[in-house]
Amino acid sequence: MPANIVFINIDWKEGRMHNTLSTNMSKLKDMIKGVVKKMQPTMICMCEVGEAGRPLSMRQMQQVADEVSRTWKAAATEHIQLCSMFEKGAPYMTVYIKGCIECSKHRILRDLYNT
């Protein structure tokens, strides 16, 4: 079964979780809605979900994951079950349709290529 994997740099900084949270969540929802309707993804891989030097807390990461999942489900044309993966302190998040793809370990690959 083919899978449509979409990579997005959401540029979400920790400071956006405070004074401008509702505005930035609204922008995030609009972006996810557009991606789901136009690209019909199986998986969305996001980077810059926080910064390496100033990561989001687990609660903040879960808040972003929940909003992405709610928006994706609302924009989808069929009933889907979504899963999300992220690690505390890492600026990456993956949200995917369960069953089409199974992810078992979320990790950052280091030293993938050696010279």
C-alpha positions in Angstrom: 0.0 0.0 0.0 1.5 3.4 -1.0 2.1 6.0 1.8 2.1 9.7 1.3 4.6 11.2 3.8 4.7 14.9 4.2 7.6 16.8 5.8 6.9 20.2 7.3 9.1 22.7 9.1 6.5 24.3 11.5 9.0 26.8 13.1 7.2 26.5 16.5 9.2 28.2 19.2 8.7 27.8 22.9 7.7 31.5 23.3 4.7 30.9 21.0 3.1 28.7 23.7 2.4 31.7 26.0 1.2 35.2 24.9 0.3 34.2 21.3 -0.8 30.6 21.8 -4.3 30.9 20.3 -3.1 32.8 17.3 -0.3 30.3 16.6 -2.5 27.3 17.2 -5.0 28.8 14.7 -2.2 29.1 12.1 -1.0 25.6 12.8 -4.6 24.2 12.4 -5.0 26.1 9.1 -1.7 24.6 7.8 -2.6 21.1 8.9 -6.1 21.4 7.4 -4.6 22.5 4.0 -2.0 19.7 4.0 -4.6 17.0 4.8 -7.1 18.3 2.1 -4.5 18.8 -0.6 -2.0 16.1 0.0 -4.0 13.3 1.8 -1.0 12.3 3.9 -0.4 9.0 5.6 2.2 10.5 7.8 3.2 14.1 8.7 6.7 14.6 10.0 7.4 17.9 11.6 10.6 19.6 12.5 11.3 22.7 14.6 8.5 21.7 17.0 10.4 23.8 19.6 14.1 24.5 19.4 17.0 22.2 20.3 18.3 24.8 22.8 14.9 25.7 24.2 12.7 22.6 23.8 9.0 22.5 24.5 7.9 20.7 27.7 6.2 17.3 27.4 2.9 19.0 28.1 3.5 21.6 25.4 4.5 18.8 22.9 1.4 16.9 23.8 -0.7 20.0 23.3 0.7 20.4 19.7 0.2 16.7 19.0 -3.4 16.8 20.2 -4.2 19.9 18.1 -2.6 18.4 15.0 -4.6 15.1 15.5 -7.9 16.9 16.1 -7.4 19.1 13.0 -6.4 16.1 10.8 -9.4 14.1 11.8 -11.7 17.0 11.2 -10.3 17.6 7.7 -10.1 13.9 6.7 -12.8 12.5 4.4 -12.8 9.1 6.2 -12.6 7.9 9.7 -9.0 7.4 10.8 -7.1 6.6 13.9 -4.0 8.7 14.4 -0.9 8.1 16.5 1.8 10.6 17.4 5.5 10.2 18.4 7.8 12.7 19.9 10.5 12.9 22.6 11.1 15.4 25.3 13.9 17.8 24.3 13.8 16.9 20.6 12.3 19.3 18.1 10.6 16.6 16.0 7.1 15.2 15.9 5.5 12.5 13.8 1.7 12.0 13.4 0.5 9.1 11.3 -2.5 7.0 10.4 -2.4 3.9 12.5 -2.5 0.7 10.5 -1.2 2.1 7.2 2.2 2.7 8.9 3.5 1.4 12.2 6.3 3.3 13.9 8.0 1.6 16.8 10.8 3.8 17.9 11.2 7.6 17.5 14.9 8.5 17.4 17.3 10.9 15.7 19.8 9.1 13.5 23.4 10.3 14.1 26.5 9.5 12.1 24.4 8.0 9.3 27.2 8.6 6.8 30.8 8.0 7.7 33.6 9.3 5.5 
